[in-house]
């Protein structure tokens, strides 16, 4: 589990106590202001903890949903358009217009920690929108995974989301590639 310095101070630990816990290997310093209770930790957990406004999307979200077999780095996250740039080489940040950012945003527990991620319907739209930016083989693997999941998709929700994306090619591509095998 990852803790930020401010979380630890809110729990009543002083700066001295935090340093002592690090010395005694009760806590491990991941980076400045970020601590782990174990020596090994998930870098994605660090990112979502440090940046609570990010939404996991594209390749990273596909891996979390098991639509992809391999995790591609850097981690891909979406933020609002006017959010501060994340200066972290492990993160690929996509600035999303404020009207599109909250659509399909949900919170899941992934490997025992909570994170914001786009639901399957919104993620499908993002994958199709970014087809040219994704590796061809990766895109094909994601689409094949979605073809197996068609019964689990909420078509009404998908149609509702598509209204916000004023591009008919997205709708056509989803129908052609996912629903007409």
Secondary structure by P-SEA (a helix, b strand, c coil): ccccaaaaaaacccaaaaaaaaaacccccccccbbbccccccaaaaaaaacccbbbccaaaaaaacccccccccbbbbcccccccccccccbbbbbccccccccccccccccbbbbbbcaaaaaaaaaaacccccaaaaaaaaaaaaaaccccaaaaaaaaaaacccaaaaaaaaaccccc
